[in-house]
Amino acid sequence: MAKCDVIQGYYFSKPLPPEEFNALIEKDIEVRKELKEKEEQAR
């Protein structure tokens, strides 16, 4: 958090280089798509 005097930390991940961040986001998108498809099939 910018200008945070009380608490700081990594909520989701340590700082990542842009390539690793992009890979993390792409993986998250794929997982969410798979979960959505499974939910739709269960209906």
C-alpha positions in Angstrom: 0.0 0.0 0.0 1.3 3.4 -0.8 2.0 5.6 2.2 0.9 3.0 4.7 2.2 3.7 8.1 0.4 0.9 9.9 0.7 -2.4 8.1 2.2 -3.7 4.9 2.6 -7.1 3.4 1.8 -9.3 0.4 -1.8 -10.2 0.2 -1.7 -12.4 -2.9 2.0 -12.7 -3.9 5.4 -11.4 -3.5 6.4 -8.7 -6.0 6.8 -10.4 -9.4 8.5 -9.5 -12.7 6.0 -8.5 -15.4 6.3 -11.9 -17.2 5.5 -13.9 -14.0 2.7 -11.5 -13.2 1.1 -12.0 -16.6 1.5 -15.8 -16.3 -0.2 -15.7 -12.9 -3.1 -13.7 -14.3 -3.5 -15.9 -17.3 -3.5 -19.0 -15.1 -6.2 -17.4 -12.9 -8.3 -16.7 -16.0 -8.1 -20.3 -17.1 -9.0 -21.7 -13.7 -12.0 -19.4 -13.5 -13.2 -20.5 -17.0 -12.9 -24.1 -16.0 -14.8 -23.6 -12.8 -17.5 -21.7 -14.6 -17.8 -24.5 -17.2 -18.1 -27.1 -14.4 -20.8 -25.1 -12.6 -22.8 -24.8 -15.9 -22.5 -28.5 -16.5 -23.8 -29.3 -13.0 -27.0 -27.4 -13.7 
